[in-house]
């Protein structure tokens, strides 16, 4: 926890000024509770350009940035998350790391242990949890029995080097795990590499010890974006469009189905809510909603789904 009166605004450093990092930089610079103190990128010219825009220090290395901030946002490629986050934690800096938390579960466990040992905040960037529509939907849940998710997108260059399970489906995995609050009983999955050497389309069927069942579908072979969540419980189904925040309720009406659009929540940028939550956790010592442990569980399940898909593909080829 940081004393706000002693420190003033929380000094935040940003590591990685790429696809996600530029949005993190913009938002932190807009928040009253924080000050963007340093930006760091392996491409120093890119860091200098961002530093000029946000009136902060440009750094070419993590070591150079560490003394300049109390907390760091890591928005670099996944394979670098573990080493960079560990450097920050060992320097007693709070860490927000984009999803997936790391490339492997063992690395995630090491970061969690280090943060807990030092009493530091470790938050993972599963931004859908901060979608106002999702929060409203979760408030309507009583005893969900079945969840169905769809997440489709065109292939973009930055994601071509990672499985769709880790790039896209992991968002829905995290949401489903937060709703289920129950151990996984079984996993079935199928998928394929189509446009890249990694998994481009994936479907997973998950059953939980509680009896809840979930079907997840993610793919990057579409020419449009689709982000939906459907939850069925007794007497109704609730459907969320993540992009609009709109929730629709479906209930029985005689022999037909009645469709009831619910009020759309006020528009709020989920990433801004996520970063504001991180800063609040650092300043108050409150555990973040998406902790390192949450990120680790989502990563573990995503990796297991990927393994099942690869094993099924290998057995077919043999």
N, C-alpha and C positions, 0 to 999 in steps of 0.2 A: 504494500500500500504506500502511496506517495502523498505527503501532506500538501494539499493544494495551496494552502496559505503560504507555506515556506517556498514552494517551487514555482508558484504561478501556473501558467499553462503547461500541460504535459509536453515535454520535448519529444517529438517523434522523428525517427529516422526511417527512410524508405530505401529498401534494397531491391533494385530491379525496376527499371523504367520502361517496361515493354507494354504488351497488350493490356495486362491488368494494372501494372504499376502506375501508368499515367492516370488512371481513374482514382487509384488510392491517393496519389499526390494531390489531385484536384480537390478531393473531398476533405482530406486532412487540412488543407490550406483554408477551407471554408468553415471549419468547426471552431466555435468559440473556446472549447475546452482544451484545444491542442495547438501546438505550434510545430509546423514542419521545419525541423532544424537542419536536416541533412538528407541529401539524395545520393545514392551510390549505384553505380552501374559499371560493368566491365568495359563498356564503351564510354570513356570519360566525356566525349563530346556530347553524348546524349544526356549524361548527368549534368553537365554544365548548362545545357539548354534548359533543362527542367529547373535547375537551381536559379537561373536568371528569372524564369517565369514566377517562381514562388519565393524569391528573395531569401534563399538559404544557401548552405554550403554544399558544394559538389565534391564527391569523393570517388576515387577509383578503386578503393579496397574497403572491405568490411572493417579491417583493423583501423583504418583512418577515420571511419565513421563512428566507431563505438564510443569514444569520449564525448560525442556531440549530442547524444540523446539518451533518454531514460527508457524508451521503448522502441521496438523496431517492427516494421511491417516487411515481410519477406514475400516478394512477388517475382521470384526467379523460377527457372525450370525445376520440375519436381526432383530431379536427381541431385540438385544442389541444396535442397531444403535442409537435410539433416546436418550437414557440415556447417552451414551458415547459422542455422538456429542454435546449434550447440555453442558456437563462438559467442553468440549474443547472450545466451543463458549463463555461460561461464563468466561473462563479464557483468553479471547481475543485471541484465536488461530484460524487460518484459518482451514477449514475442507474440506477434500475430503472424501466422504462416498460412499462405493460400493452400487450398486443397489440391491434391491429397497431402496430408501432413508430411509424409515422406514416401520414399519408394518401397520401403519394406516395414513389416511390423516390428522387427527387432529395433530398427532405428527409431521408430515412433516411441517404443517403450523407453528407450534411453533418454529421449527428450522429456517425456513425461516425468521420469524419475528425477532428472536434473532440475526441472522446474519445481517439482514438489519439494525437493530437498532444500532449495533456495527460497521457497515461498514466493515464487514468481508467477505471473499470469502467463499461461500458454493457451492461445485461442486459435482455432482452425477456421479457415474461410469457407464455410458452407453457407453461402449467402441466402439460399432459399428459406432458411429458418427465420429470416428477418423480413420475409414477404408478408405484408399486412393481410393479404388474402388467406395465407396459410394459418396465420395466428387466429383469424376469425373462424376458419374451418375447424381448427383444433378445439376451439371453445364450444363447438356444437357436438363434439364426439361424446358418445356414452359408452358403447361397447362395440367397437368396430370388428367386423368379421372378415372383411375382404377389402384389399387395397389394390388398385390398378394404376400404374403410372405410364405415361408416354413422354419421351423427350427426344425430339427429332431436330435435325439441323443439317445444313450443308456442311461439307468438309471444309475446314479452314486450315491454312498452312501451319499455324502454331500448334494444332492438335494432332497433326499427322504422325507424330512420333510417339504416341501414347495410345493405349487401348481405350475404346469408347467407354468401357466400364469404369475406368479411372478418370476420364475427362468429363463425361456427362452423367452416366448412370449413378455415379457415386453421390451426386446431389440427392437423388431419389432414395438411394440406400440409406443415407443419413436421416432423411425425413421419415422413412418407414420405421427405422430403428427407434426414432424418438417417439413415434406413435405406439409402437408395439410394446416397448418396455418389458420385453420377454426374451429369453434365450432362443436362438435359432435352433430348430429341430432338424430341418432338412433343406437341401438346396438342389434344384435341378436347373440346368442352363443350356442354352444353345446359341450359336452365333457363327460369324464368319469374317474373314479378312477379304475385302472386296477391292478397295481402292488403294490400300496401303498394306504394309507387311504386318500391321497390328489389327486387332479386332475392331471392325468398323460397324458391325450391327450385333446386338446382343439382346437376348430375352432370358429372364430368370424367374423361376417359380420358387418362392420361399415359404416355408411353413414354420411357425413359431410354437414353442411349448404351450403357449396360452390358447392355441387353436386358431389364431389369426393367420390368414393366408394372404400372400401378396404376389402380384405378377408385375414385373418391371420390364419395360421395353425401351431401349435407347439405340439410336442409329444416326449416322452422319452421311446418309445416302439420299437425303431429301433436298428439295429445292426451296423449302420453307422451314420456319421454326415452329415447333409445337411443344408446349410444356403443360401437361395436364396431370391432375391427381384426382382419382375417384375413390371414395370411401363408402362402402356399404355397411349399414348396420340395420337393426330391426326396424322395419316399416319405412325406411328411406335410404336413398343414396345421395351423397353430396359430391359435387363435381367442382373442381377449382381450375380455372385458367390462370396459371402463374403470371402470364404476361399482362393481363388486364386486371388481375386481382378479383375477378368476378366469381362468385360462388352461385351455383344453381342447385336447388334441391328437387329431387324427384320422389313423389309419393304416390301411393295407390289412390285412385279416384274411381270407385266402382270397378268396372272391368278395364279401365284405362289408366294411364299414368299422367299425373298432373305435374307440370313443370312450374317451379316457383323460383324466379330470379331473386336473389337476396341483395340487399343494398351493397353497392361497391364501396370498399373502404377508401378513406382519403388517400390520395396518391402520395407515396413516400418512397424515396429511392432506397431499396433494400441495402445496398452497399454502404450508404451513409448511416443507416440504422445499425448495421453491423460494426462499423468502425467506431461509432459513438458508444456502442456497448462495450467494445474492447477498452476504450479510454476510461469508461466508467469502472470497469473491472479493475484496471490498474490503479485508479485513484481511490477506490473504496475497499479493495481487497476481496470483492465479491467474486465468486466463481463464475466464469463466463458460461453462457447458455451452450455454446459449442466449445467444449473444453478439449484439451489434448486427448483425453480418454474417448470422447465422442469421435474425434477424428481418427483415432486408432481403430475403433470398432468398425467404422465405415470403410476404412482402408482394408481391414482384414477380410470383410465380407466381399468387397469388390475384387480382391486378389483371388479369393476362393472361387468366385464366379468365373473369373478369367481362366483359372486353372482347369475348371470343369469343361469349359468351352474348348480349350486347347486339347485336352485329353480326348474329347469326343471327336474332334476333327482328326487327330492322329489315328484313332482306332478305325475311322472310316477309310483313311488313306492306306492303311496296312491291308 
